[in-house]
Amino acid sequence: MPKFVVTYSAEFIRSRAVSAKNHDEAVLKAERQERTMQNTLLRSGYSLGDIELIDVSTDAEVSSSWK
């Protein structure tokens, strides 16, 4: 039986707590931490593509998009 290589996109959402001076720095730190995991993802057959910002909030704050 022939083997096939199937390439597809599998998305997930992750929330990460980071200490930062402001929203912009929080986004940069979270993205940097996620991209640091790239080697682990590659070993599992994943390649990290775009990171789409969904929400940034302070501790215990929930934006209107997640209420």
Buried (B, 14 or more C-beta within 10 A) or exposed (E): EEEEEEEEEEEEEEEEEBEBEEEEEBBEBBBEEBEEEEEEEEEEEEEEEEEEEEEBEEEEEEEEEEE
